[in-house]
Structures are given as C-alpha cells and as structure tokens.
C-alpha cells in the first residue's frame, strides 16, 4: 500500500563485475586474518609454551626438590608417584599433592657425583 514497487536499475549484466566482487571479499577478510595472527602470537602461542614448560618441570620432579604448590605451600619432595607427589612441609608433616598442583621448583637437587675418579694428592 505505502510501499512503491522497486524496479531494477539499468546496469551492467550479472557476470561483468565478477572480478571486483571476489577481490573485495578477500580484502574484507584481511583485517580478520591480521587479528587472528596477533592473537596467536600474543596469547595462544605463549600459553602453549608456558604449558609445555610446566609439564616438563612436573615430569622432571625428583626426591629432594624444594617446590611451591599452587596454594603457596613450600616443601621438599619426599616421594614421587605416577600422578601425585608426597611433599614434606615441616618435620613429620607430609602431604600428598597432585603433580599438576606444583607451581614451581625452587631448588633442584643435583645428583651426587660418581666416585669414578680418585682425588688427587696435592
């Protein structure tokens, strides 16, 4: 009633502008691709690297390491099991902690040197 009929404008045939429409669509995707690249290098990749370092640190835990748990408790590793670690917080106070809850290794124990060489008599 109040809407008038719309008629097509006389213009180029449908197939004539195909090259321009394709390049315009690609140019429209460029900002999204740039945003994804920035997110990858600033957010995703650093998180993956931090997770990898944490998993390597947890896998390398051994008896005698001084660790900090995610709750902030500091203790010495007494034993290491498959998915948990027994940590001594104080004399005669041991707690079981899941490996993933170890936030940091403060002091790594070095293996004792082998007694293969004899001390020199100087």
BABA-753161 format. One record per residue: residue number from 1; residue in three letters; x, y, z of N, C-alpha, C, CB in turn. Coordinates in nm, 2 decimals, padded with zeros to 4 digits. Glycine has a CB too. Example, Ala and Ser with C-alpha at 12.3 -4.5 7.8 and 13.67 -1.06 7.14 Angstrom:
2
@seq = 1, type = Ala, nX = 01.32, nY = -00.57, nZ = 00.78, caX = 01.23, caY = -00.45, caZ = 00.78, cX = 01.32, cY = -00.33, cZ = 00.78, cbX = 01.13, cbY = -00.45, cbZ = 00.90
@seq = 2, type = Ser, nX = 01.28, nY = -00.22, nZ = 00.71, caX = 01.37, caY = -00.11, caZ = 00.71, cX = 01.29, cY = 00.00, cZ = 00.79, cbX = 01.41, cbY = -00.06, cbZ = 00.57
This chain:
122
@seq = 1, type = Unk, nX = 00.08, nY = -00.12, nZ = 00.00, caX = 00.00, caY = 00.00, caZ = 00.00, cX = 00.09, cY = 00.13, cZ = 00.00, cbX = -00.09, cbY = 00.00, cbZ = 00.12
@seq = 2, type = Unk, nX = 00.17, nY = 00.15, nZ = 00.10, caX = 00.25, caY = 00.26, caZ = 00.11, cX = 00.39, cY = 00.24, cZ = 00.05, cbX = 00.27, cbY = 00.31, cbZ = 00.25
@seq = 3, type = Unk, nX = 00.42, nY = 00.12, nZ = 00.02, caX = 00.55, caY = 00.09, caZ = -00.04, cX = 00.54, cY = 00.08, cZ = -00.19, cbX = 00.60, cbY = -00.05, cbZ = 00.01
@seq = 4, type = Unk, nX = 00.62, nY = 00.16, nZ = -00.25, caX = 00.62, caY = 00.16, caZ = -00.40, cX = 00.70, cY = 00.04, cZ = -00.46, cbX = 00.67, cbY = 00.30, cbZ = -00.46
@seq = 5, type = Unk, nX = 00.66, nY = 00.01, nZ = -00.58, caX = 00.73, caY = -00.10, caZ = -00.64, cX = 00.88, cY = -00.06, cZ = -00.67, cbX = 00.66, cbY = -00.15, cbZ = -00.77
@seq = 6, type = Unk, nX = 00.97, nY = -00.15, nZ = -00.65, caX = 01.11, caY = -00.13, caZ = -00.68, cX = 01.15, cY = -00.19, cZ = -00.81, cbX = 01.20, cbY = -00.18, cbZ = -00.56
@seq = 7, type = Unk, nX = 01.21, nY = -00.11, nZ = -00.89, caX = 01.25, caY = -00.17, caZ = -01.02, cX = 01.40, cY = -00.17, cZ = -01.03, cbX = 01.19, cbY = -00.08, cbZ = -01.14
@seq = 8, type = Unk, nX = 01.45, nY = -00.27, nZ = -01.10, caX = 01.60, caY = -00.28, caZ = -01.11, cX = 01.65, cY = -00.17, cZ = -01.19, cbX = 01.63, cbY = -00.42, cbZ = -01.17
@seq = 9, type = Unk, nX = 01.76, nY = -00.12, nZ = -01.15, caX = 01.83, caY = -00.01, caZ = -01.23, cX = 01.90, cY = -00.07, cZ = -01.35, cbX = 01.94, cbY = 00.06, cbZ = -01.14
@seq = 10, type = Unk, nX = 01.91, nY = 00.00, nZ = -01.45, caX = 01.98, caY = -00.04, caZ = -01.57, cX = 02.12, cY = -00.04, cZ = -01.54, cbX = 01.94, cbY = 00.04, cbZ = -01.70
@seq = 11, type = Unk, nX = 02.19, nY = -00.15, nZ = -01.54, caX = 02.34, caY = -00.15, caZ = -01.51, cX = 02.41, cY = -00.26, cZ = -01.59, cbX = 02.36, cbY = -00.17, cbZ = -01.36
@seq = 12, type = Unk, nX = 02.52, nY = -00.30, nZ = -01.54, caX = 02.60, caY = -00.40, caZ = -01.61, cX = 02.53, cY = -00.53, cZ = -01.59, cbX = 02.74, cbY = -00.40, cbZ = -01.55
@seq = 13, type = Unk, nX = 02.55, nY = -00.62, nZ = -01.69, caX = 02.50, caY = -00.76, caZ = -01.67, cX = 02.56, cY = -00.83, cZ = -01.55, cbX = 02.53, cbY = -00.84, cbZ = -01.80
@seq = 14, type = Unk, nX = 02.50, nY = -00.93, nZ = -01.51, caX = 02.54, caY = -01.00, caZ = -01.38, cX = 02.68, cY = -01.05, cZ = -01.38, cbX = 02.44, cbY = -01.12, cbZ = -01.36
@seq = 15, type = Unk, nX = 02.73, nY = -01.10, nZ = -01.49, caX = 02.86, caY = -01.16, caZ = -01.49, cX = 02.97, cY = -01.06, cZ = -01.52, cbX = 02.87, cbY = -01.26, cbZ = -01.60
@seq = 16, type = Unk, nX = 02.95, nY = -00.94, nZ = -01.54, caX = 03.05, caY = -00.84, caZ = -01.58, cX = 03.13, cY = -00.79, cZ = -01.46, cbX = 02.99, cbY = -00.72, cbZ = -01.64
@seq = 17, type = Unk, nX = 03.08, nY = -00.79, nZ = -01.34, caX = 03.15, caY = -00.74, caZ = -01.22, cX = 03.21, cY = -00.85, cZ = -01.13, cbX = 03.06, cbY = -00.65, cbZ = -01.14
@seq = 18, type = Unk, nX = 03.23, nY = -00.97, nZ = -01.18, caX = 03.27, caY = -01.08, caZ = -01.10, cX = 03.41, cY = -01.06, cZ = -01.05, cbX = 03.27, cbY = -01.21, cbZ = -01.19
@seq = 19, type = Unk, nX = 03.51, nY = -01.01, nZ = -01.12, caX = 03.64, caY = -00.99, caZ = -01.07, cX = 03.65, cY = -00.89, cZ = -00.95, cbX = 03.73, cbY = -00.94, cbZ = -01.18
@seq = 20, type = Unk, nX = 03.57, nY = -00.79, nZ = -00.95, caX = 03.57, caY = -00.69, caZ = -00.84, cX = 03.51, cY = -00.75, cZ = -00.72, cbX = 03.50, cbY = -00.57, cbZ = -00.89
@seq = 21, type = Unk, nX = 03.41, nY = -00.83, nZ = -00.73, caX = 03.34, caY = -00.88, caZ = -00.61, cX = 03.43, cY = -00.98, cZ = -00.54, cbX = 03.21, cbY = -00.95, cbZ = -00.65
@seq = 22, type = Unk, nX = 03.51, nY = -01.06, nZ = -00.61, caX = 03.60, caY = -01.16, caZ = -00.54, cX = 03.71, cY = -01.09, cZ = -00.47, cbX = 03.65, cbY = -01.25, cbZ = -00.65
@seq = 23, type = Unk, nX = 03.77, nY = -00.99, nZ = -00.53, caX = 03.88, caY = -00.92, caZ = -00.46, cX = 03.83, cY = -00.84, cZ = -00.34, cbX = 03.96, cbY = -00.83, cbZ = -00.56
@seq = 24, type = Unk, nX = 03.71, nY = -00.79, nZ = -00.35, caX = 03.65, caY = -00.71, caZ = -00.24, cX = 03.63, cY = -00.81, cZ = -00.12, cbX = 03.52, cbY = -00.64, cbZ = -00.28
@seq = 25, type = Unk, nX = 03.58, nY = -00.93, nZ = -00.15, caX = 03.56, caY = -01.03, caZ = -00.04, cX = 03.69, cY = -01.06, cZ = 00.03, cbX = 03.49, cbY = -01.15, cbZ = -00.10
@seq = 26, type = Unk, nX = 03.80, nY = -01.08, nZ = -00.05, caX = 03.93, caY = -01.11, caZ = 00.01, cX = 03.98, cY = -00.99, cZ = 00.09, cbX = 04.03, cbY = -01.15, cbZ = -00.10
@seq = 27, type = Unk, nX = 03.96, nY = -00.87, nZ = 00.04, caX = 04.01, caY = -00.76, caZ = 00.12, cX = 03.93, cY = -00.74, cZ = 00.25, cbX = 03.99, cbY = -00.63, cbZ = 00.04
@seq = 28, type = Unk, nX = 03.81, nY = -00.79, nZ = 00.25, caX = 03.73, caY = -00.79, caZ = 00.37, cX = 03.77, cY = -00.88, cZ = 00.48, cbX = 03.58, cbY = -00.81, cbZ = 00.34
@seq = 29, type = Unk, nX = 03.84, nY = -00.99, nZ = 00.43, caX = 03.89, caY = -01.09, caZ = 00.53, cX = 04.03, cY = -01.05, cZ = 00.59, cbX = 03.91, cbY = -01.22, cbZ = 00.46
@seq = 30, type = Unk, nX = 04.10, nY = -00.96, nZ = 00.52, caX = 04.24, caY = -00.93, caZ = 00.57, cX = 04.24, cY = -00.88, cZ = 00.71, cbX = 04.29, cbY = -00.82, cbZ = 00.48
@seq = 31, type = Unk, nX = 04.15, nY = -00.79, nZ = 00.76, caX = 04.16, caY = -00.75, caZ = 00.90, cX = 04.13, cY = -00.86, cZ = 01.00, cbX = 04.05, cbY = -00.64, cbZ = 00.92
@seq = 32, type = Unk, nX = 04.05, nY = -00.96, nZ = 00.96, caX = 04.02, caY = -01.07, caZ = 01.05, cX = 04.14, cY = -01.16, cZ = 01.06, cbX = 03.90, cbY = -01.15, cbZ = 01.00
@seq = 33, type = Unk, nX = 04.21, nY = -01.18, nZ = 00.94, caX = 04.33, caY = -01.26, caZ = 00.94, cX = 04.44, cY = -01.19, cZ = 01.03, cbX = 04.38, cbY = -01.28, cbZ = 00.80
@seq = 34, type = Unk, nX = 04.45, nY = -01.06, nZ = 01.02, caX = 04.55, caY = -00.99, caZ = 01.10, cX = 04.52, cY = -01.00, cZ = 01.25, cbX = 04.56, cbY = -00.84, cbZ = 01.06
@seq = 35, type = Unk, nX = 04.40, nY = -00.99, nZ = 01.28, caX = 04.36, caY = -01.00, caZ = 01.42, cX = 04.39, cY = -01.14, cZ = 01.47, cbX = 04.21, cbY = -00.97, cbZ = 01.44
@seq = 36, type = Unk, nX = 04.37, nY = -01.25, nZ = 01.39, caX = 04.40, caY = -01.38, caZ = 01.43, cX = 04.55, cY = -01.40, cZ = 01.45, cbX = 04.34, cbY = -01.48, cbZ = 01.33
@seq = 37, type = Unk, nX = 04.63, nY = -01.34, nZ = 01.36, caX = 04.77, caY = -01.36, caZ = 01.37, cX = 04.82, cY = -01.29, cZ = 01.50, cbX = 04.84, cbY = -01.30, cbZ = 01.25
@seq = 38, type = Unk, nX = 04.77, nY = -01.17, nZ = 01.53, caX = 04.81, caY = -01.10, caZ = 01.65, cX = 04.77, cY = -01.18, cZ = 01.78, cbX = 04.75, cbY = -00.96, cbZ = 01.66
@seq = 39, type = Unk, nX = 04.65, nY = -01.24, nZ = 01.78, caX = 04.60, caY = -01.32, caZ = 01.89, cX = 04.69, cY = -01.44, cZ = 01.91, cbX = 04.46, cbY = -01.36, cbZ = 01.87
@seq = 40, type = Unk, nX = 04.73, nY = -01.50, nZ = 01.80, caX = 04.81, caY = -01.62, caZ = 01.80, cX = 04.95, cY = -01.59, cZ = 01.87, cbX = 04.83, cbY = -01.68, cbZ = 01.66
@seq = 41, type = Unk, nX = 05.01, nY = -01.49, nZ = 01.82, caX = 05.15, caY = -01.46, caZ = 01.87, cX = 05.15, cY = -01.39, cZ = 02.01, cbX = 05.22, cbY = -01.37, cbZ = 01.77
@seq = 42, type = Unk, nX = 05.04, nY = -01.33, nZ = 02.05, caX = 05.04, caY = -01.26, caZ = 02.18, cX = 04.97, cY = -01.34, cZ = 02.29, cbX = 04.97, cbY = -01.13, cbZ = 02.16
@seq = 43, type = Unk, nX = 04.88, nY = -01.43, nZ = 02.25, caX = 04.80, caY = -01.50, caZ = 02.35, cX = 04.82, cY = -01.66, cZ = 02.34, cbX = 04.66, cbY = -01.47, cbZ = 02.34
@seq = 44, type = Unk, nX = 04.79, nY = -01.71, nZ = 02.23, caX = 04.78, caY = -01.86, caZ = 02.22, cX = 04.92, cY = -01.92, cZ = 02.23, cbX = 04.72, cbY = -01.90, cbZ = 02.09
@seq = 45, type = Unk, nX = 05.02, nY = -01.87, nZ = 02.15, caX = 05.15, caY = -01.93, caZ = 02.15, cX = 05.22, cY = -01.92, cZ = 02.28, cbX = 05.23, cbY = -01.87, cbZ = 02.04
@seq = 46, type = Unk, nX = 05.22, nY = -01.81, nZ = 02.35, caX = 05.29, caY = -01.80, caZ = 02.48, cX = 05.22, cY = -01.89, cZ = 02.59, cbX = 05.28, cbY = -01.66, cbZ = 02.54
@seq = 47, type = Unk, nX = 05.09, nY = -01.91, nZ = 02.58, caX = 05.02, caY = -02.00, caZ = 02.67, cX = 05.07, cY = -02.15, cZ = 02.65, cbX = 04.87, cbY = -01.99, cbZ = 02.66
@seq = 48, type = Unk, nX = 05.08, nY = -02.18, nZ = 02.52, caX = 05.12, caY = -02.32, caZ = 02.48, cX = 05.26, cY = -02.34, cZ = 02.53, cbX = 05.11, cbY = -02.34, cbZ = 02.33
@seq = 49, type = Unk, nX = 05.35, nY = -02.25, nZ = 02.51, caX = 05.49, caY = -02.26, caZ = 02.56, cX = 05.50, cY = -02.27, cZ = 02.71, cbX = 05.57, cbY = -02.15, cbZ = 02.51
@seq = 50, type = Unk, nX = 05.42, nY = -02.19, nZ = 02.78, caX = 05.42, caY = -02.20, caZ = 02.93, cX = 05.37, cY = -02.33, cZ = 02.98, cbX = 05.34, cbY = -02.08, cbZ = 02.99
@seq = 51, type = Unk, nX = 05.26, nY = -02.38, nZ = 02.91, caX = 05.21, caY = -02.51, caZ = 02.95, cX = 05.31, cY = -02.62, cZ = 02.92, cbX = 05.08, cbY = -02.54, cbZ = 02.87
@seq = 52, type = Unk, nX = 05.38, nY = -02.61, nZ = 02.81, caX = 05.49, caY = -02.71, caZ = 02.78, cX = 05.60, cY = -02.71, cZ = 02.88, cbX = 05.54, cbY = -02.69, cbZ = 02.64
@seq = 53, type = Unk, nX = 05.64, nY = -02.59, nZ = 02.92, caX = 05.75, caY = -02.58, caZ = 03.02, cX = 05.70, cY = -02.64, cZ = 03.16, cbX = 05.79, cbY = -02.43, cbZ = 03.04
@seq = 54, type = Unk, nX = 05.58, nY = -02.61, nZ = 03.20, caX = 05.52, caY = -02.66, caZ = 03.32, cX = 05.52, cY = -02.81, cZ = 03.32, cbX = 05.38, cbY = -02.60, cbZ = 03.35
@seq = 55, type = Unk, nX = 05.47, nY = -02.87, nZ = 03.21, caX = 05.46, caY = -03.02, caZ = 03.20, cX = 05.60, cY = -03.08, cZ = 03.21, cbX = 05.39, cbY = -03.06, cbZ = 03.07
@seq = 56, type = Unk, nX = 05.70, nY = -03.02, nZ = 03.14, caX = 05.84, caY = -03.07, caZ = 03.15, cX = 05.89, cY = -03.06, cZ = 03.29, cbX = 05.93, cbY = -02.99, cbZ = 03.06
@seq = 57, type = Unk, nX = 05.86, nY = -02.95, nZ = 03.36, caX = 05.91, caY = -02.93, caZ = 03.50, cX = 05.85, cY = -03.03, cZ = 03.59, cbX = 05.87, cbY = -02.79, cbZ = 03.55
@seq = 58, type = Unk, nX = 05.72, nY = -03.06, nZ = 03.58, caX = 05.65, caY = -03.15, caZ = 03.66, cX = 05.70, cY = -03.30, cZ = 03.63, cbX = 05.49, cbY = -03.15, cbZ = 03.64
@seq = 59, type = Unk, nX = 05.73, nY = -03.33, nZ = 03.51, caX = 05.78, caY = -03.46, caZ = 03.47, cX = 05.92, cY = -03.48, cZ = 03.53, cbX = 05.78, cbY = -03.48, cbZ = 03.32
@seq = 60, type = Unk, nX = 05.99, nY = -03.37, nZ = 03.55, caX = 06.13, caY = -03.39, caZ = 03.60, cX = 06.14, cY = -03.38, cZ = 03.75, cbX = 06.22, cbY = -03.28, cbZ = 03.53
@seq = 61, type = Unk, nX = 06.03, nY = -03.38, nZ = 03.82, caX = 06.04, caY = -03.38, caZ = 03.97, cX = 06.11, cY = -03.50, cZ = 04.02, cbX = 05.90, cbY = -03.36, cbZ = 04.03
@seq = 62, type = Unk, nX = 06.19, nY = -03.48, nZ = 04.12, caX = 06.25, caY = -03.60, caZ = 04.19, cX = 06.26, cY = -03.57, cZ = 04.34, cbX = 06.39, cbY = -03.63, cbZ = 04.12
@seq = 63, type = Unk, nX = 06.30, nY = -03.67, nZ = 04.41, caX = 06.31, caY = -03.67, caZ = 04.55, cX = 06.42, cY = -03.56, cZ = 04.59, cbX = 06.34, cbY = -03.80, cbZ = 04.61
@seq = 64, type = Unk, nX = 06.38, nY = -03.48, nZ = 04.69, caX = 06.47, caY = -03.38, caZ = 04.74, cX = 06.45, cY = -03.24, cZ = 04.68, cbX = 06.61, cbY = -03.42, cbZ = 04.71
@seq = 65, type = Unk, nX = 06.37, nY = -03.22, nZ = 04.57, caX = 06.35, caY = -03.09, caZ = 04.51, cX = 06.26, cY = -03.01, cZ = 04.61, cbX = 06.27, cbY = -03.11, cbZ = 04.38
@seq = 66, type = Unk, nX = 06.29, nY = -02.88, nZ = 04.62, caX = 06.21, caY = -02.79, caZ = 04.70, cX = 06.11, cY = -02.73, cZ = 04.60, cbX = 06.29, cbY = -02.68, cbZ = 04.77
@seq = 67, type = Unk, nX = 05.98, nY = -02.74, nZ = 04.64, caX = 05.87, caY = -02.70, caZ = 04.54, cX = 05.78, cY = -02.60, cZ = 04.61, cbX = 05.80, cbY = -02.82, cbZ = 04.49
@seq = 68, type = Unk, nX = 05.71, nY = -02.53, nZ = 04.53, caX = 05.60, caY = -02.44, caZ = 04.58, cX = 05.47, cY = -02.49, cZ = 04.51, cbX = 05.62, cbY = -02.29, cbZ = 04.54
@seq = 69, type = Unk, nX = 05.37, nY = -02.52, nZ = 04.59, caX = 05.24, caY = -02.57, caZ = 04.53, cX = 05.16, cY = -02.45, cZ = 04.48, cbX = 05.16, cbY = -02.65, cbZ = 04.64
@seq = 70, type = Unk, nX = 05.06, nY = -02.48, nZ = 04.41, caX = 04.97, caY = -02.37, caZ = 04.36, cX = 04.90, cY = -02.30, cZ = 04.47, cbX = 04.87, cbY = -02.42, cbZ = 04.26
@seq = 71, type = Unk, nX = 04.89, nY = -02.36, nZ = 04.59, caX = 04.83, caY = -02.30, caZ = 04.71, cX = 04.93, cY = -02.21, cZ = 04.79, cbX = 04.77, cbY = -02.40, cbZ = 04.80
@seq = 72, type = Unk, nX = 05.06, nY = -02.21, nZ = 04.75, caX = 05.16, caY = -02.13, caZ = 04.81, cX = 05.24, cY = -02.21, cZ = 04.92, cbX = 05.09, cbY = -02.02, cbZ = 04.87
@seq = 73, type = Unk, nX = 05.22, nY = -02.33, nZ = 04.94, caX = 05.29, caY = -02.41, caZ = 05.04, cX = 05.43, cY = -02.45, cZ = 04.98, cbX = 05.21, cbY = -02.54, cbZ = 05.08
@seq = 74, type = Unk, nX = 05.53, nY = -02.43, nZ = 05.06, caX = 05.67, caY = -02.46, caZ = 05.02, cX = 05.71, cY = -02.59, cZ = 05.10, cbX = 05.76, cbY = -02.34, cbZ = 05.05
@seq = 75, type = Unk, nX = 05.76, nY = -02.68, nZ = 05.03, caX = 05.81, caY = -02.81, caZ = 05.09, cX = 05.91, cY = -02.88, cZ = 05.01, cbX = 05.69, cbY = -02.90, cbZ = 05.13
@seq = 76, type = Unk, nX = 05.96, nY = -02.99, nZ = 05.06, caX = 06.06, caY = -03.07, caZ = 05.00, cX = 05.99, cY = -03.20, cZ = 04.95, cbX = 06.18, cbY = -03.10, cbZ = 05.09
@seq = 77, type = Unk, nX = 06.02, nY = -03.24, nZ = 04.83, caX = 05.96, caY = -03.37, caZ = 04.77, cX = 06.02, cY = -03.49, cZ = 04.85, cbX = 05.99, cbY = -03.37, cbZ = 04.62
@seq = 78, type = Unk, nX = 05.94, nY = -03.57, nZ = 04.90, caX = 05.98, caY = -03.69, caZ = 04.97, cX = 05.97, cY = -03.82, cZ = 04.88, cbX = 05.91, cbY = -03.71, cbZ = 05.10
@seq = 79, type = Unk, nX = 05.87, nY = -03.82, nZ = 04.80, caX = 05.85, caY = -03.93, caZ = 04.70, cX = 05.76, cY = -03.89, cZ = 04.59, cbX = 05.79, cbY = -04.06, cbZ = 04.77
@seq = 80, type = Unk, nX = 05.79, nY = -03.95, nZ = 04.47, caX = 05.72, caY = -03.92, caZ = 04.35, cX = 05.64, cY = -04.04, cZ = 04.30, cbX = 05.81, cbY = -03.86, cbZ = 04.24
@seq = 81, type = Unk, nX = 05.51, nY = -04.03, nZ = 04.29, caX = 05.43, caY = -04.14, caZ = 04.23, cX = 05.39, cY = -04.10, cZ = 04.09, cbX = 05.31, cbY = -04.18, cbZ = 04.32
@seq = 82, type = Unk, nX = 05.30, nY = -04.18, nZ = 04.03, caX = 05.26, caY = -04.16, caZ = 03.89, cX = 05.19, cY = -04.03, cZ = 03.88, cbX = 05.18, cbY = -04.27, cbZ = 03.85
@seq = 83, type = Unk, nX = 05.09, nY = -04.00, nZ = 03.96, caX = 05.01, caY = -03.88, caZ = 03.94, cX = 05.01, cY = -03.79, cZ = 04.07, cbX = 04.87, cbY = -03.91, cbZ = 03.91
@seq = 84, type = Unk, nX = 05.09, nY = -03.82, nZ = 04.17, caX = 05.10, caY = -03.74, caZ = 04.29, cX = 05.24, cY = -03.74, cZ = 04.35, cbX = 04.99, cbY = -03.79, cbZ = 04.39
@seq = 85, type = Unk, nX = 05.26, nY = -03.64, nZ = 04.43, caX = 05.39, caY = -03.62, caZ = 04.49, cX = 05.37, cY = -03.61, cZ = 04.64, cbX = 05.46, cbY = -03.49, cbZ = 04.43
@seq = 86, type = Unk, nX = 05.45, nY = -03.67, nZ = 04.72, caX = 05.45, caY = -03.65, caZ = 04.87, cX = 05.55, cY = -03.54, cZ = 04.90, cbX = 05.48, cbY = -03.79, cbZ = 04.94
@seq = 87, type = Unk, nX = 05.49, nY = -03.43, nZ = 04.97, caX = 05.58, caY = -03.32, caZ = 05.00, cX = 05.58, cY = -03.30, cZ = 05.15, cbX = 05.52, cbY = -03.19, cbZ = 04.93
@seq = 88, type = Unk, nX = 05.70, nY = -03.28, nZ = 05.20, caX = 05.72, caY = -03.26, caZ = 05.35, cX = 05.72, cY = -03.11, cZ = 05.37, cbX = 05.85, cbY = -03.33, cbZ = 05.40
@seq = 89, type = Unk, nX = 05.62, nY = -03.06, nZ = 05.44, caX = 05.60, caY = -02.92, caZ = 05.47, cX = 05.68, cY = -02.88, cZ = 05.60, cbX = 05.46, cbY = -02.89, cbZ = 05.49
@seq = 90, type = Unk, nX = 05.69, nY = -02.97, nZ = 05.70, caX = 05.76, caY = -02.95, caZ = 05.82, cX = 05.80, cY = -03.09, cZ = 05.87, cbX = 05.67, cbY = -02.88, cbZ = 05.93
@seq = 91, type = Unk, nX = 05.89, nY = -03.10, nZ = 05.97, caX = 05.93, caY = -03.23, caZ = 06.02, cX = 05.80, cY = -03.31, cZ = 06.06, cbX = 06.03, cbY = -03.22, cbZ = 06.14
@seq = 92, type = Unk, nX = 05.79, nY = -03.43, nZ = 06.01, caX = 05.68, caY = -03.52, caZ = 06.03, cX = 05.55, cY = -03.47, cZ = 05.98, cbX = 05.67, cbY = -03.55, cbZ = 06.18
@seq = 93, type = Unk, nX = 05.55, nY = -03.38, nZ = 05.89, caX = 05.42, caY = -03.33, caZ = 05.83, cX = 05.44, cY = -03.35, cZ = 05.67, cbX = 05.39, cbY = -03.18, cbZ = 05.86
@seq = 94, type = Unk, nX = 05.38, nY = -03.46, nZ = 05.62, caX = 05.38, caY = -03.48, caZ = 05.48, cX = 05.24, cY = -03.47, cZ = 05.42, cbX = 05.43, cbY = -03.63, cbZ = 05.45
@seq = 95, type = Unk, nX = 05.23, nY = -03.41, nZ = 05.30, caX = 05.10, caY = -03.40, caZ = 05.23, cX = 05.12, cY = -03.46, cZ = 05.09, cbX = 05.05, cbY = -03.25, cbZ = 05.23
@seq = 96, type = Unk, nX = 05.01, nY = -03.51, nZ = 05.05, caX = 05.00, caY = -03.57, caZ = 04.91, cX = 04.95, cY = -03.45, cZ = 04.82, cbX = 04.92, cbY = -03.69, cbZ = 04.90
@seq = 97, type = Unk, nX = 05.02, nY = -03.43, nZ = 04.71, caX = 04.99, caY = -03.32, caZ = 04.62, cX = 04.98, cY = -03.38, cZ = 04.48, cbX = 05.09, cbY = -03.20, cbZ = 04.63
@seq = 98, type = Unk, nX = 04.88, nY = -03.34, nZ = 04.40, caX = 04.88, caY = -03.38, caZ = 04.26, cX = 04.99, cY = -03.31, cZ = 04.19, cbX = 04.74, cbY = -03.35, cbZ = 04.20
@seq = 99, type = Unk, nX = 05.05, nY = -03.38, nZ = 04.09, caX = 05.16, caY = -03.32, caZ = 04.01, cX = 05.13, cY = -03.19, cZ = 03.95, cbX = 05.21, cbY = -03.42, cbZ = 03.91
@seq = 100, type = Unk, nX = 05.00, nY = -03.18, nZ = 03.90, caX = 04.96, caY = -03.05, caZ = 03.83, cX = 04.96, cY = -02.93, cZ = 03.93, cbX = 04.83, cbY = -03.07, cbZ = 03.77
@seq = 101, type = Unk, nX = 04.95, nY = -02.96, nZ = 04.06, caX = 04.94, caY = -02.85, caZ = 04.16, cX = 05.07, cY = -02.80, cZ = 04.20, cbX = 04.86, cbY = -02.90, cbZ = 04.28
@seq = 102, type = Unk, nX = 05.18, nY = -02.85, nZ = 04.14, caX = 05.31, caY = -02.80, caZ = 04.17, cX = 05.33, cY = -02.68, cZ = 04.08, cbX = 05.43, cbY = -02.91, cbZ = 04.15
@seq = 103, type = Unk, nX = 05.35, nY = -02.56, nZ = 04.14, caX = 05.36, caY = -02.44, caZ = 04.06, cX = 05.50, cY = -02.41, cZ = 04.02, cbX = 05.30, cbY = -02.32, cbZ = 04.13
@seq = 104, type = Unk, nX = 05.60, nY = -02.44, nZ = 04.10, caX = 05.73, caY = -02.40, caZ = 04.08, cX = 05.83, cY = -02.49, cZ = 04.15, cbX = 05.76, cbY = -02.25, cbZ = 04.12
@seq = 105, type = Unk, nX = 05.94, nY = -02.52, nZ = 04.09, caX = 06.05, caY = -02.59, caZ = 04.16, cX = 06.15, cY = -02.48, cZ = 04.20, cbX = 06.12, cbY = -02.70, cbZ = 04.07
@seq = 106, type = Unk, nX = 06.17, nY = -02.46, nZ = 04.33, caX = 06.26, caY = -02.35, caZ = 04.38, cX = 06.40, cY = -02.40, cZ = 04.38, cbX = 06.22, cbY = -02.32, cbZ = 04.53
@seq = 107, type = Unk, nX = 06.43, nY = -02.52, nZ = 04.43, caX = 06.57, caY = -02.56, caZ = 04.44, cX = 06.57, cY = -02.71, cZ = 04.39, cbX = 06.62, cbY = -02.55, cbZ = 04.58
@seq = 108, type = Unk, nX = 06.64, nY = -02.72, nZ = 04.28, caX = 06.65, caY = -02.86, caZ = 04.22, cX = 06.77, cY = -02.92, cZ = 04.29, cbX = 06.67, cbY = -02.86, cbZ = 04.07
@seq = 109, type = Unk, nX = 06.76, nY = -03.05, nZ = 04.32, caX = 06.87, caY = -03.13, caZ = 04.37, cX = 06.96, cY = -03.18, cZ = 04.26, cbX = 06.82, cbY = -03.24, cbZ = 04.46
@seq = 110, type = Unk, nX = 07.09, nY = -03.17, nZ = 04.28, caX = 07.18, caY = -03.22, caZ = 04.18, cX = 07.22, cY = -03.36, cZ = 04.22, cbX = 07.30, cbY = -03.13, cbZ = 04.17
@seq = 111, type = Unk, nX = 07.23, nY = -03.45, nZ = 04.12, caX = 07.27, caY = -03.58, caZ = 04.15, cX = 07.41, cY = -03.58, cZ = 04.21, cbX = 07.26, cbY = -03.67, cbZ = 04.03
@seq = 112, type = Unk, nX = 07.43, nY = -03.67, nZ = 04.30, caX = 07.57, caY = -03.68, caZ = 04.36, cX = 07.67, cY = -03.73, cZ = 04.25, cbX = 07.57, cbY = -03.78, cbZ = 04.48
@seq = 113, type = Unk, nX = 07.79, nY = -03.67, nZ = 04.26, caX = 07.88, caY = -03.71, caZ = 04.15, cX = 07.93, cY = -03.85, cZ = 04.18, cbX = 08.00, cbY = -03.61, cbZ = 04.16
@seq = 114, type = Unk, nX = 07.96, nY = -03.91, nZ = 04.07, caX = 08.01, caY = -04.05, caZ = 04.08, cX = 08.15, cY = -04.05, cZ = 04.13, cbX = 08.01, cbY = -04.12, cbZ = 03.94
@seq = 115, type = Unk, nX = 08.19, nY = -04.15, nZ = 04.21, caX = 08.32, caY = -04.16, caZ = 04.26, cX = 08.41, cY = -04.24, cZ = 04.17, cbX = 08.32, cbY = -04.22, cbZ = 04.40
@seq = 116, type = Unk, nX = 08.41, nY = -04.21, nZ = 04.04, caX = 08.49, caY = -04.28, caZ = 03.95, cX = 08.64, cY = -04.24, cZ = 03.95, cbX = 08.44, cbY = -04.26, cbZ = 03.81
@seq = 117, type = Unk, nX = 08.66, nY = -04.11, nZ = 03.98, caX = 08.80, caY = -04.06, caZ = 03.98, cX = 08.84, cY = -04.05, cZ = 04.12, cbX = 08.81, cbY = -03.92, cbZ = 03.91
@seq = 118, type = Unk, nX = 08.97, nY = -04.08, nZ = 04.15, caX = 09.02, caY = -04.07, caZ = 04.28, cX = 09.07, cY = -03.92, cZ = 04.30, cbX = 09.14, cbY = -04.17, cbZ = 04.30
@seq = 119, type = Unk, nX = 09.06, nY = -03.87, nZ = 04.42, caX = 09.11, caY = -03.74, caZ = 04.45, cX = 09.26, cY = -03.73, cZ = 04.43, cbX = 09.06, cbY = -03.69, cbZ = 04.59
@seq = 120, type = Unk, nX = 09.30, nY = -03.62, nZ = 04.38, caX = 09.45, caY = -03.61, caZ = 04.36, cX = 09.51, cY = -03.57, cZ = 04.50, cbX = 09.48, cbY = -03.50, cbZ = 04.25
@seq = 121, type = Unk, nX = 09.63, nY = -03.62, nZ = 04.52, caX = 09.70, caY = -03.60, caZ = 04.64, cX = 09.79, cY = -03.48, cZ = 04.62, cbX = 09.78, cbY = -03.73, cbZ = 04.69
@seq = 122, type = Unk, nX = 09.75, nY = -03.36, nZ = 04.65, caX = 09.83, caY = -03.24, caZ = 04.63, cX = 09.89, cY = -03.20, cZ = 04.76, cbX = 09.75, cbY = -03.13, cbZ = 04.57
